[in-house]
Amino acid sequence: MPKASVTRFIERDKKTLINFVLDIEKYPEFIPFCIDSKVYEKREFQNSVNIIADLTIGKKPFTDTYKSDVKYNKKNDHIHVTNIDGPLNYLENNWKFVERDNFTEVHFDVDFEIKNKFLNIIMSKSFQYGLNKIADAFQERAENL
């Protein structure tokens, strides 16, 4: 059960970063091992945004697609993601954004379990490294917006 978290300080306003994270269809352009993405549904409400989307991850020929339920709470600037379908028993990740004077503090945590026990063991060993690579890619892209 890989579980990890990262915190980054990014010189962008909070709203820009939240919109950036919610722009799931652009993930393949910059996230390592993200091959494809597809948003099936995006509904905006007064206090929230709800998105159903697929991400295809891996390195060919070893790829897999999982469907996620993404909920953005506008009142507390929090994004919560859970899995709906795919190779995961469960997925839960959270994005929290705290705006400071000249930057935004971004907290990201993820907890998941892959259905394949062997792959789960392998991911557990290297997941923090992979998460840092993904966080680096997000930060670099966000700073170049």
Secondary structure, DSSP 8 states (H G I E B T S, - for coil): --EEEEEEEESS-HHHHHHHHH-GGGGGGTSTTEEEEEEEEEEE-SSEEEEEEEEEEEETTEEEEEEEEEEEETTTTEEEEEEEESSEEEEEEEEEEEE-SS-EEEEEEEEEEESSHHHHHHHHHHHHHHHHHHHHHHHHHHHT-
